[in-house]
Amino acid sequence: MKKILLPVTILAVILVAIVFYRATSVFENNQYQVTQSLLPIPLDESAAIDRFSRALQIPTVSYDDTSKLEPAAFQAFHQHLKQSFPLVHQKAELTKFKNYSMVFHLKGQNPQLKPALFMGHMDVVPVDEQTKDQWLQPPFSGNVVDGVIWGRGAIDDKVSVLALMESLEWYLKQNNTPQRDIYFSFGHDEETGGEGAIAIAKYFAEQNIQFEFILDEGGVISDGIIPGPTQPIALVGVAEKGFVNFRLTVKGEGGHSSQPPAHTAAGILASAIVNVENNPFDARLEFFDLMFDNIGYSMPLSQRLPLANLWLFKPVVLSTLLKSPSSAASARTTTAVTMLQGSTKSNVLPTIATAVVNFRILPGDTIASIQAHLERVIDDPRVTLSTELANEASAVSPTNNIGFKLIESSIRRLDDNVLVTPYLVIGATDSRHFQHLSDNIYRFMMVSLNPDSLKQFHGLNEQIAVQDYLNAIQFYYAMLQQTASGETTAN
């Protein structure tokens, strides 16, 4: 017995030593090392805040029913930009698409440099009338109270539009001469599909324009959202999930419910839905690996130990991630049964039963592979499949491109306490329409959110700290100044 116990003990000690060694050595601090902080531009902060406040007072609401769009609101927003940023309108060429989406083009001096594109959207989601009285400040007031700016669009996404315009106005005020062409693209209907962005992307393609990089909304500075690290983490989206609705349809003969068949169309459909829900897509760790490589060193030992030893703990890590809907969404293609329809009366057998299943597609999966998965797990020829509102997942942009490097360095030079990491955007942005225009698309907003304020996206009491908005201007100016100069390395 002792002869067996000794080698087992030795192996166990070696295993523990390897696990702990890797936990302390695998993850390195590869964050951008700040040697010189950003020199802030001397803004008239009060005036900038007022311009942002007035932008939030304009109800540029996007509705699924496009007939409800109010032209006067978007025209008023355009006029507000024109009055607030005269130099941009004088020196940059403005083109409008679908009446309300806007593209500003500032011509550079060096045609050998690829242009850069900065994006945002001016539309906002509606305010639910049933919860309107729960807002602590009126949703279209733009009120500034105790260092906070209130209003629908404060974080999604007028902050990008106004901060970009402020940065370009200041850039032009300094009589700078850009070497690289700079484009701003502001959609008017991002919240309802992005027809404006589609038209803009088509125009760029027709002009044979390819971008060095594209920066759109997406990630934020998360404070306490990712368990473990105590420092704020800037999440820079290098990819975004796709989406597709599959409609499942079963046809039946109908008739009176007093003489039903063994399985009605609704029953057959229900069985198919159970099979779909009971067979989720496999989970993968590739996007978590991207994050761990950048911020793993900052995590407590209890987290670093399994993450640095996935060869041993991968099943445990995956199981833990899949317990939370938010982390599970970044690990797999998600499945959500959202709509059901059968008979219109309780005593009438359905002649047709339908269900809609929404999938958010992890890069690496495709609409075709999802359909193949459905056909396999349903395994019933009586259930037919059709697709609606389909958009493939994006490609994964590299982190060694000048665009990512400038984003990373600008964030860190503004606040070197913030860690930067690539991540997967699980929602959809207008940038998905620009995939053919650049291999380097990044998604980030200079906004700080915690678990509570994250709920304000499309929710109640949308707001942004005054300092966050001012930081966004400084961030975009740093990006704009360095990009326009034609620099090929980050400072």
C-alpha positions, 0 to 999 in steps of 0.5 A: 500500500505504501508503495502505491501511496508514495508515487500517488502523493508525489504526482499530486504534489507535482500537479499542485505545483504545476497548477500554482506555478501556472497561476502565477506565471501564465498571465502577464501585464501586457497593458499599454504602458503610459509614459505621457498622459494625455494633455487635455484640450482646454474646453469651455466645459459649461458650453459643451455640456449645454450643447449636449443637454440641448441635443438630449431635449430633441426626441429623435425617436426610432419606431419599428413602425417607420410611419411614426418617425417625426421628421421635425425632430431629426431636422431640429437635431441637424439644425442644432449640430449646424448651429453648435459646430459651424467649423465642421459644417464649413470645412467638412463636406456633409452628405445626407442619406435616407433624408436624415443619416449624415456623413461628414468628410474632412479631406486629408492631404495624403491620398496614400493613407487609408481614411478612418471612419468614426460612427455614432447614431442620433436616434433613440428608442421610445420611452415607455408611456407606462413607466414614464412617471418612474423617471427621476428626471423627464426623459427628454429634459436634458437636465443637469443635476448634481454632476449628472446629465439626464435624458434618453440618448445620454449613453445610447448614443448621442454621447458619441455623436456630440463628443465626436462633433466637439472634438472635430470642431476643436481640431478645426479651431486649431487650424490643423491640417489632416493628412488622412481623410476623416469620415463621421457617419451618424445613422438615424435609425440604428435602433430599427435596423439601420437603413441609413447605415446600409445606404451609407455603406453602399455609397462607400462601396460604390466609391471604392473606399476602404478604411484603415479602421472603423470605430463605432459604439459598443463596449464601455468602461465596466466598473464592477461588471466583470467579477474579480478585477478591482480596476475598471476595465475598458471593453473594446469590441473586436467582433459582434454576434450575428442574429437570425430568426428561424420560423418553425411551421407545422401544418394540420388539417384543422377541424373541431377539437372534439375529434383531435388527431393524436398530435395537433399541429401545435403539439408537433410544434411544441415537441420540436421546441422542446428538442430545440431548447434541450439541445443548445449550441456548444460553448466555446472559450475563445473570446474569454481567452482574449479577455483573460490574456489581457486582464488575467494578471489582475484577477485574484488567485482564486480565478487565475488558478482555473483560468491559467489551467484550462487543460485541467479546469476547462469543464469547471470554467465552462460550467460556471460561465454557462450559469449566468445568462450574461456570460453564457451569451459570450460563450455560445450561440444563444437560443431564445423561443420568442413567439408562438401562434396556433389556433385562434379559438380554444375549440378549433384545431390549428391548421397552422402552428408557428414559432419564432426562435431567435438566435444570436450567432457566435462568430464561427457559427453561421446561419447555415450551420444553425439550420443544419443543427435545427434540422438534426435536433428536430428530426421531423419532416412535418416541421418546416424552417424559414429565416427572417431578419438574418445577419451573419456574425462579424469577423474578428478584428485584430488587436495589432492594427493602429486603430486598436492601438490608438484606442488602447493608448488613448484610454490608458493615457486618459486614465492609466487605472483603466485596463483595456481588453478586447471582447465580444459585443453581444448586441448589434451595431450599425458597423455590421453593415460596413464589414466589407469596408474594413478588416479593422472594426472596433466598438467602444464608447468612452462611458463608464457603467456599473451593474446598476447603470448598465440597466439604463440602456433602453431602460429607465433613468438613462443618464451620464456623469458630466465627467464621463461626457467630458472624458469622451470628448478628450478621448475622441479628440486624442483619437482624431488628432493622432489618426488625422496626423497619419501616425502609424504607431500609438504614442 
